[in-house]
Amino acid sequence: MTIREAESEGAAAAKTLIVDDSRVSGRKLQKAVQALGHEAETASDGLEAMQKLRARSYDIVFLDIVMPSMDGYQVLEAMKADEALRDIPVIVVSSLEDEIGSVARAIELGAEDFLPKDYEVVILKARVNASLSRKRFRDRELDYFRDIDQLTRAAQVIEGGAFRPAELSVDSVAKRSDPLGRLAVVFRGLAEEIYAREKRLDQTIRTLRGTLLVLAAGSIFGLAPALGRMASEISVPPLGLVFWSNLVAAILCLLVSITRNGLPRPGLRDLGFIAIWAVVLGCLYQLLTVVIAGHVEASTIALIGSTRGFMVFLLAAFLALEPPSIRRFVGLGIGFAAIAIVLLANGTGGSDGDRLWLLSALILPLLLSVHTLLMAKRPAHLDASATVGIMMLFSALALLPLASARGSIFLPPFPPGEREAIILVLGVSSAAALVIALNLVSLAGPVFASQMAYSQTLAGIAWGMLLLGESLSPLAWAALAMVILGFWLVEPKKAGEEFRAKFRMRRETP
């Protein structure tokens, strides 16, 4: 806006404040200002004037110099020292003949103009319009410079590469109809494009990392049925095996956590969560895996275990932990259908006892499904090693009385033999798999993390073949192909608040 355009707005209604200790003079000027079409309020001295100035917004101030309590000079000094008031134009009202020195001093302190007490209406109107036009021009000028500063900050944010479009705060600037507004629109569009590209990249990286963790955790988890079957072949008591392997896992994880972060300090609520998790995974799942592996081939247990993905999907959707997805539903459904084929094929021709053990193997993926969802609620302030270590310690302590009562506790001999080797491998693999699984759930969400069941299936089959000499029928291989297809139809949770939090962290990091 030019000065000429600003002056054309000078006659628009303005809010004025008249400061005069003379009630007669103040009332006279108030009526004159109102006659010009402006709002006018009065203040009897400087203190009242400052209170009103800080309480509401004014476009112009008429100020008498000589007043009790706080004179006009002090009002001017206080206004110019206040960033919110310094740009309000002040017109000094004076008797020119008697107070010319006072007027000069007031102008030096920042007064905009002066008005003689014996004014003509034409002079009053000219003074008001001139002061208002300059103020409005100055307001537009300040707005323009503020918008330039905002665009400058937006450019710096874009240059830094760590931002969200909303953080640029250029929407108000983009509403301008001048080149500055068009520049703000360009900035905003550029920011949205960069942010969308970064978000897609983050999702790709998240998928790749999640897939690697799925393969790693599943490969280690898949070792448990083979180890359980090997232990049953040499008559290792299941309770004793699980007690010692859980104790090994607890010691290993706690040593790693203490070395890296010091002694963990869980709260009472943390211990309650960990206790529930210890019962579900450390006690029930570990023990049932070893027991069932003594009656069902490790490769068959591995195939049945892939139903865990379908179960987690249903539980997560029911508990509203993640929104349901048709793509996920199809992928998990294909995997579940494959396992149904395996169950039907293996159950045909077997004894009732064999079929019962085969069906009981479905308990394992159900327990792992609950375990996967529990991991999503783990204590955020405890690292993965500490959480797993405390959980495994709880489970070992919980199994100790039962194992002692059943006479299943044994002391490892020296030198250790095959039994001790199985215990050590089972404990180390359980610790590693659970730590990886916790990180996987944090990265990709419980539904995607449940897909480690598919890599666990592949690993379980491979370990069964390698360690036990087992083999799969053509039908089982076809079911395995369906399981792999289902895996690729499932993706991690979308990059959302964690992605934005990561961007904010990148921005704050020097």
C-alpha positions as CSV (number, residue, x, y, z in Angstrom):
1,M,0.0,0.0,0.0
2,T,1.3,3.5,-0.9
3,I,1.0,6.6,1.4
4,R,-1.7,7.9,-1.0
5,E,-3.7,4.7,-0.5
6,A,-3.2,4.9,3.2
7,E,-4.4,8.5,3.3
8,S,-7.5,7.5,1.4
9,E,-8.4,5.3,4.4
10,G,-7.6,8.1,6.9
11,A,-11.3,9.1,7.2
12,A,-12.3,5.6,8.3
13,A,-13.7,5.3,11.8
14,A,-10.9,5.2,14.4
15,K,-10.7,4.5,18.2
16,T,-9.2,7.6,19.9
17,L,-8.3,8.3,23.5
18,I,-8.4,11.9,24.9
19,V,-6.2,12.4,28.0
20,D,-6.9,15.7,29.8
21,D,-7.3,16.5,33.4
22,S,-9.7,19.3,32.5
23,R,-13.1,17.7,32.2
24,V,-14.5,20.6,30.2
25,S,-11.6,20.5,27.6
26,G,-11.7,16.7,27.4
27,R,-15.5,16.7,26.9
28,K,-15.3,19.3,24.2
29,L,-12.6,17.5,22.3
30,Q,-14.5,14.2,22.6
31,K,-17.6,15.6,21.0
32,A,-15.6,17.2,18.2
33,V,-13.8,13.9,17.5
34,Q,-17.1,12.0,17.5
35,A,-18.6,14.5,15.2
36,L,-15.9,13.5,12.7
37,G,-17.2,9.9,12.8
38,H,-14.6,8.5,15.2
39,E,-14.9,6.7,18.6
40,A,-13.6,8.7,21.5
41,E,-12.9,7.9,25.1
42,T,-11.5,10.1,27.8
43,A,-8.9,9.7,30.6
44,S,-8.5,12.2,33.4
45,D,-4.8,11.7,33.9
46,G,-1.7,9.7,32.7
47,L,-2.2,6.7,35.0
48,E,-5.8,6.2,33.8
49,A,-4.6,6.7,30.2
50,M,-1.9,3.9,30.6
51,Q,-4.4,1.5,32.1
52,K,-6.8,2.1,29.2
53,L,-4.0,1.8,26.6
54,R,-3.0,-1.5,27.9
55,A,-6.6,-2.8,28.2
56,R,-7.6,-2.1,24.6
57,S,-6.3,-1.0,21.2
58,Y,-6.4,2.6,20.1
59,D,-5.6,4.3,16.8
60,I,-4.7,7.8,18.1
61,V,-4.1,9.5,21.4
62,F,-4.8,13.2,22.2
63,L,-2.5,14.1,25.1
64,D,-2.4,17.1,27.5
65,I,1.0,17.8,28.9
66,V,0.3,19.3,32.4
67,M,-1.6,16.7,34.5
68,P,-1.4,15.4,38.1
69,S,0.1,12.0,39.1
70,M,1.6,11.3,35.7
71,D,2.1,14.1,33.1
72,G,2.2,14.0,29.4
73,Y,5.9,13.5,29.1
74,Q,5.8,10.5,31.3
75,V,3.0,9.0,29.3
76,L,5.0,9.5,26.1
77,E,8.1,7.9,27.7
78,A,6.0,4.9,28.9
79,M,4.3,4.5,25.5
80,K,7.6,4.6,23.5
81,A,9.1,2.0,25.9
82,D,6.2,-0.4,25.3
83,E,6.5,-2.3,22.1
84,A,2.8,-2.7,21.9
85,L,2.1,1.1,22.2
86,R,5.1,2.8,20.6
87,D,3.5,3.1,17.2
88,I,0.3,4.7,18.3
89,P,0.3,8.3,17.1
90,V,0.1,10.9,19.8
91,I,-1.2,14.5,19.2
92,V,-0.2,16.9,21.9
93,V,-3.0,19.3,22.9
94,S,-1.5,22.7,23.9
95,S,-2.0,26.4,24.0
96,L,0.6,27.3,21.4
97,E,1.5,30.7,22.8
98,D,2.1,29.5,26.4
99,E,3.5,26.0,25.9
100,I,5.7,26.1,22.7
101,G,8.6,24.7,24.6
102,S,6.5,21.9,26.0
103,V,5.3,21.0,22.6
104,A,8.8,20.8,21.2
105,R,9.9,18.6,24.0
106,A,6.9,16.3,23.4
107,I,7.7,16.1,19.7
108,E,11.3,15.1,20.7
109,L,9.8,12.3,22.9
110,G,7.9,10.9,20.0
111,A,4.7,12.9,19.7
112,E,3.3,12.8,16.1
113,D,1.7,16.3,16.0
114,F,0.2,19.1,18.1
115,L,-3.3,20.6,18.3
116,P,-3.9,24.1,19.8
117,K,-6.6,24.1,22.4
118,D,-8.4,26.8,20.5
119,Y,-8.6,24.7,17.3
120,E,-10.7,25.0,14.3
121,V,-12.7,21.9,13.2
122,V,-10.8,21.9,9.8
123,I,-7.5,21.8,11.7
124,L,-8.7,19.0,13.9
125,K,-9.8,16.9,11.0
126,A,-6.5,17.5,9.1
127,R,-4.5,16.5,12.2
128,V,-6.5,13.4,12.8
129,N,-6.5,12.2,9.2
130,A,-2.8,12.8,8.7
131,S,-1.9,10.9,11.9
132,L,-4.2,8.1,11.1
133,S,-3.0,7.7,7.5
134,R,0.6,7.6,8.7
135,K,-0.3,5.0,11.4
136,R,-2.2,2.8,8.9
137,F,0.6,3.0,6.4
138,R,3.0,2.1,9.2
139,D,0.8,-0.8,10.3
140,R,0.8,-2.2,6.7
141,E,4.5,-1.7,6.5
142,L,5.1,-3.6,9.7
143,D,2.7,-6.4,8.5
144,Y,4.7,-6.6,5.3
145,F,8.0,-6.9,7.1
146,R,6.6,-9.5,9.5
147,D,5.5,-11.5,6.5
148,I,8.9,-11.2,5.0
149,D,10.5,-12.4,8.2
150,Q,8.0,-15.3,8.3
151,L,9.0,-16.3,4.8
152,T,12.7,-16.0,5.6
153,R,12.2,-18.3,8.6
154,A,10.3,-20.7,6.4
155,A,13.1,-20.7,3.8
156,Q,15.6,-21.6,6.6
157,V,13.3,-24.4,7.8
158,I,13.1,-25.8,4.3
159,E,16.8,-25.5,3.8
160,G,17.4,-27.5,7.0
161,G,15.3,-30.3,5.6
162,A,13.5,-31.3,8.8
163,F,10.0,-29.9,9.0
164,R,6.3,-30.4,8.6
165,P,4.4,-28.0,6.3
166,A,2.3,-26.8,9.2
167,E,5.6,-25.7,11.0
168,L,6.2,-23.1,8.3
169,S,3.2,-21.0,9.4
170,V,2.9,-19.2,6.0
171,D,-0.9,-19.7,5.6
172,S,-1.6,-16.1,6.6
173,V,1.0,-14.8,4.2
174,A,-0.4,-17.0,1.4
175,K,-3.7,-15.1,1.6
176,R,-2.0,-11.9,0.4
177,S,-2.8,-11.0,-3.2
178,D,0.6,-9.5,-4.0
179,P,3.9,-11.2,-5.1
180,L,4.7,-11.9,-1.4
181,G,1.5,-14.0,-1.1
182,R,2.3,-15.9,-4.3
183,L,5.8,-16.6,-3.0
184,A,4.3,-18.0,0.2
185,V,2.0,-20.3,-1.9
186,V,5.1,-21.6,-3.7
187,F,6.9,-22.2,-0.4
188,R,4.0,-24.1,1.0
189,G,3.7,-26.3,-2.1
190,L,7.4,-27.0,-2.0
191,A,7.3,-27.9,1.7
192,E,4.3,-30.3,1.1
193,E,6.1,-32.0,-1.8
194,I,9.4,-32.4,0.2
195,Y,7.6,-33.7,3.3
196,A,5.6,-36.2,1.3
197,R,8.7,-37.5,-0.4
198,E,10.5,-37.8,3.0
199,K,7.5,-39.6,4.4
200,R,7.5,-42.1,1.5
201,L,11.2,-42.7,2.0
202,D,10.7,-43.2,5.7
203,Q,8.0,-45.7,5.0
204,T,10.3,-47.6,2.6
205,I,13.1,-47.7,5.1
206,R,10.7,-48.7,7.8
207,T,9.5,-51.6,5.6
208,L,13.0,-52.8,4.8
209,R,14.2,-52.6,8.4
210,G,11.0,-54.3,9.6
211,T,11.4,-57.1,7.1
212,L,15.0,-57.7,8.2
213,L,13.9,-57.8,11.9
214,V,11.0,-60.1,11.0
215,L,13.5,-62.5,9.3
216,A,16.0,-62.3,12.1
217,A,13.4,-62.8,15.0
218,G,11.5,-65.5,13.1
219,S,14.7,-67.4,12.3
220,I,15.7,-67.4,16.0
221,F,12.2,-68.2,17.3
222,G,11.9,-71.1,14.8
223,L,14.8,-72.9,16.6
224,A,12.7,-73.5,19.8
225,P,10.5,-76.5,18.5
226,A,13.6,-78.3,17.2
227,L,15.5,-77.8,20.5
228,G,12.4,-78.9,22.4
229,R,12.2,-82.1,20.3
230,M,15.9,-82.8,20.8
231,A,15.5,-82.4,24.5
232,S,12.6,-84.8,24.6
233,E,14.6,-87.4,22.8
234,I,17.2,-87.4,25.6
235,S,14.5,-87.2,28.3
236,V,15.2,-83.7,29.6
237,P,12.3,-82.7,32.0
238,P,10.4,-79.9,30.3
239,L,10.1,-77.9,33.5
240,G,13.8,-78.1,34.2
241,L,14.7,-77.2,30.6
242,V,12.5,-74.1,30.6
243,F,13.6,-73.0,34.0
244,W,17.3,-73.1,33.2
245,S,16.9,-71.6,29.7
246,N,14.8,-68.7,31.0
247,L,17.4,-68.1,33.7
248,V,20.1,-68.0,31.1
249,A,18.1,-65.5,29.0
250,A,17.4,-63.3,32.1
251,I,21.1,-63.2,33.1
252,L,22.3,-62.4,29.6
253,C,19.7,-59.6,29.0
254,L,20.2,-58.0,32.4
255,L,24.0,-58.0,31.9
256,V,23.7,-56.3,28.6
257,S,21.2,-53.7,30.0
258,I,23.3,-53.0,33.0
259,T,26.4,-52.6,30.9
260,R,24.8,-50.2,28.5
261,N,22.3,-48.2,30.7
262,G,23.0,-49.1,34.3
263,L,20.7,-50.9,36.7
264,P,17.0,-50.9,35.4
265,R,14.5,-49.2,37.7
266,P,11.0,-50.5,36.8
267,G,7.9,-49.0,38.6
268,L,5.1,-51.0,40.2
269,R,2.9,-50.7,37.1
270,D,5.9,-51.9,35.0
271,L,6.3,-54.9,37.2
272,G,2.6,-55.8,36.9
273,F,2.8,-55.7,33.1
274,I,6.1,-57.7,33.1
275,A,4.5,-60.3,35.4
276,I,1.6,-60.9,33.0
277,W,4.0,-61.1,30.1
278,A,6.1,-63.6,32.0
279,V,3.2,-65.9,32.5
280,V,2.0,-65.7,28.9
281,L,5.4,-66.1,27.2
282,G,8.1,-67.2,29.7
283,C,6.0,-69.8,31.4
284,L,3.1,-71.0,29.2
285,Y,4.5,-70.6,25.7
286,Q,8.1,-71.8,26.5
287,L,6.8,-74.8,28.5
288,L,4.1,-75.8,26.0
289,T,6.5,-75.5,23.1
290,V,8.9,-78.0,24.7
291,V,6.0,-80.4,25.7
292,I,4.3,-80.3,22.3
293,A,7.6,-80.6,20.4
294,G,7.9,-84.1,22.0
295,H,4.8,-85.2,20.1
296,V,4.6,-83.1,17.0
297,E,7.3,-82.6,14.4
298,A,9.1,-79.3,14.6
299,S,8.4,-78.5,10.9
300,T,4.6,-79.0,11.5
301,I,4.7,-76.8,14.6
302,A,6.4,-74.2,12.5
303,L,3.7,-74.3,9.8
304,I,0.9,-74.1,12.4
305,G,2.7,-71.2,14.0
306,S,2.1,-68.9,11.0
307,T,-1.6,-68.6,12.1
308,R,-0.2,-66.1,14.6
309,G,-0.4,-63.4,12.0
310,F,-4.1,-63.9,11.5
311,M,-4.8,-64.0,15.2
312,V,-2.9,-60.8,15.9
313,F,-4.7,-59.1,13.1
314,L,-8.1,-60.0,14.6
315,L,-7.1,-59.1,18.1
316,A,-5.5,-55.8,17.1
317,A,-8.6,-54.8,15.1
318,F,-10.9,-55.9,18.0
319,L,-8.8,-53.8,20.5
320,A,-8.5,-50.9,18.0
321,L,-4.7,-51.0,18.3
322,E,-4.4,-50.6,14.5
323,P,-7.1,-49.9,11.9
324,P,-8.2,-53.0,9.9
325,S,-7.1,-53.3,6.3
326,I,-8.5,-55.3,3.4
327,R,-5.0,-55.9,2.1
328,R,-3.8,-57.2,5.5
329,F,-7.0,-59.3,5.9
330,V,-6.4,-61.0,2.5
331,G,-2.8,-61.7,3.2
332,L,-3.4,-63.1,6.6
333,G,-6.3,-65.1,5.4
334,I,-4.2,-66.7,2.7
335,G,-1.7,-67.7,5.4
336,F,-4.4,-69.1,7.6
337,A,-6.0,-71.1,4.8
338,A,-2.6,-72.7,4.1
339,I,-2.3,-73.8,7.7
340,A,-5.8,-75.2,7.6
341,I,-4.8,-77.4,4.7
342,V,-1.8,-78.7,6.6
343,L,-3.9,-79.5,9.7
344,L,-6.5,-81.4,7.6
345,A,-3.8,-83.3,5.7
346,N,-1.8,-84.3,8.8
347,G,-4.8,-85.1,10.9
348,T,-6.1,-87.7,8.4
349,G,-5.0,-91.2,9.2
350,G,-3.5,-90.5,12.6
351,S,-4.6,-91.6,16.0
352,D,-6.9,-89.6,18.2
353,G,-3.9,-88.8,20.4
354,D,-1.9,-87.5,17.4
355,R,-4.7,-85.3,16.3
356,L,-5.1,-83.9,19.8
357,W,-1.5,-83.0,20.0
358,L,-1.7,-81.5,16.5
359,L,-4.7,-79.3,17.5
360,S,-3.0,-78.4,20.7
361,A,-0.2,-76.8,18.7
362,L,-2.7,-74.0,17.8
363,I,-2.3,-72.8,21.4
364,L,1.3,-71.7,20.6
365,P,0.4,-69.1,18.0
366,L,-2.4,-67.9,20.1
367,L,-0.1,-67.3,23.1
368,L,2.4,-65.6,20.7
369,S,-0.4,-63.3,19.4
370,V,-1.2,-62.2,23.0
371,H,2.6,-61.8,23.5
372,T,2.9,-59.6,20.4
373,L,0.1,-57.3,21.5
374,L,1.5,-57.1,25.0
375,M,4.9,-56.0,23.6
376,A,3.2,-52.9,22.1
377,K,2.3,-51.8,25.6
378,R,5.8,-52.4,27.1
379,P,7.3,-49.7,29.5
380,A,8.7,-47.0,27.3
381,H,11.5,-46.0,29.7
382,L,12.9,-49.5,29.9
383,D,15.1,-50.7,27.1
384,A,14.4,-53.9,25.3
385,S,17.2,-55.9,27.1
386,A,16.0,-54.8,30.6
387,T,12.4,-55.6,29.8
388,V,13.2,-59.1,28.5
389,G,15.6,-59.8,31.3
390,I,13.2,-58.9,34.1
391,M,10.4,-60.8,32.4
392,M,12.5,-64.0,32.0
393,L,13.7,-63.7,35.6
394,F,10.0,-63.5,36.7
395,S,9.1,-66.5,34.7
396,A,12.1,-68.6,36.0
397,L,11.1,-67.7,39.6
398,A,7.5,-68.6,38.9
399,L,8.5,-72.0,37.5
400,L,11.0,-72.8,40.3
401,P,8.4,-74.1,42.9
402,L,6.6,-76.3,40.4
403,A,9.8,-77.7,38.9
404,S,11.1,-78.4,42.4
405,A,7.9,-80.1,43.5
406,R,8.0,-82.3,40.3
407,G,11.7,-83.1,40.8
408,S,12.6,-81.5,37.5
409,I,15.4,-79.3,38.8
410,F,18.8,-80.6,38.0
411,L,22.3,-79.2,38.5
412,P,24.4,-78.9,35.3
413,P,27.4,-81.2,35.5
414,F,31.0,-80.3,34.6
415,P,32.0,-80.6,31.9
416,P,28.5,-79.8,30.4
417,G,27.0,-82.2,28.0
418,E,24.3,-82.2,25.3
419,R,21.5,-81.3,27.7
420,E,23.4,-78.2,28.9
421,A,24.2,-77.2,25.3
422,I,20.5,-77.3,24.5
423,I,19.7,-75.2,27.5
424,L,22.3,-72.6,26.6
425,V,21.3,-72.3,23.0
426,L,17.6,-72.1,23.9
427,G,18.3,-69.4,26.5
428,V,20.5,-67.3,24.2
429,S,18.1,-67.6,21.2
430,S,15.1,-66.8,23.3
431,A,16.8,-63.6,24.7
432,A,17.9,-62.5,21.2
433,A,14.6,-63.2,19.6
434,L,12.6,-61.3,22.2
435,V,14.8,-58.2,22.2
436,I,14.5,-58.1,18.4
437,A,10.8,-58.6,18.6
438,L,10.4,-55.7,21.0
439,N,12.3,-53.4,18.7
440,L,10.2,-54.7,15.7
441,V,6.9,-53.9,17.4
442,S,8.1,-50.3,18.2
443,L,9.2,-49.8,14.6
444,A,6.4,-51.4,12.6
445,G,3.5,-52.1,14.9
446,P,2.1,-55.4,16.3
447,V,0.3,-56.5,13.1
448,F,3.4,-56.3,10.9
449,A,5.5,-57.8,13.7
450,S,3.2,-60.8,13.8
451,Q,4.5,-61.6,10.4
452,M,7.7,-62.9,12.0
453,A,5.5,-66.0,12.4
454,Y,6.0,-66.6,8.6
455,S,9.8,-66.3,8.9
456,Q,9.5,-68.4,12.0
457,T,7.7,-71.0,9.9
458,L,10.5,-71.0,7.3
459,A,13.1,-71.2,10.0
460,G,11.3,-73.9,11.9
461,I,11.1,-76.1,8.8
462,A,14.8,-75.5,8.0
463,W,15.9,-76.2,11.6
464,G,13.7,-79.4,11.6
465,M,15.4,-80.6,8.5
466,L,18.9,-79.6,9.6
467,L,18.8,-80.8,13.2
468,L,16.2,-83.6,13.1
469,G,16.2,-84.8,9.5
470,E,12.5,-84.0,9.0
471,S,10.9,-83.5,5.6
472,L,7.8,-81.8,4.1
473,S,5.2,-83.3,1.8
474,P,4.4,-81.6,-1.5
475,L,1.1,-80.4,0.1
476,A,3.1,-78.8,2.9
477,W,5.4,-77.1,0.4
478,A,2.4,-75.7,-1.4
479,A,1.0,-74.4,1.9
480,L,4.3,-72.8,2.6
481,A,4.2,-70.9,-0.7
482,M,0.7,-69.6,0.3
483,V,2.2,-68.5,3.6
484,I,4.9,-66.5,1.8
485,L,2.4,-64.8,-0.4
486,G,0.4,-63.8,2.6
487,F,3.5,-62.3,4.1
488,W,4.1,-59.9,1.2
489,L,0.5,-58.6,1.3
490,V,1.1,-57.2,4.8
491,E,2.9,-53.9,5.4
492,P,4.1,-52.0,8.5
493,K,2.0,-49.4,10.2
494,K,2.2,-46.1,8.3
495,A,4.7,-43.4,9.2
496,G,2.8,-41.1,11.4
497,E,3.5,-39.3,14.7
498,E,6.8,-41.2,15.1
499,F,7.9,-39.9,11.7
500,R,6.9,-36.3,12.7
501,A,8.6,-36.7,16.1
502,K,11.8,-37.9,14.3
503,F,11.7,-34.9,12.0
504,R,11.3,-32.6,15.0
505,M,14.3,-34.3,16.7
506,R,16.4,-33.9,13.5
507,R,15.5,-30.2,13.4
508,E,16.4,-29.6,17.1
509,T,19.7,-31.6,16.7
510,P,22.6,-29.2,15.9
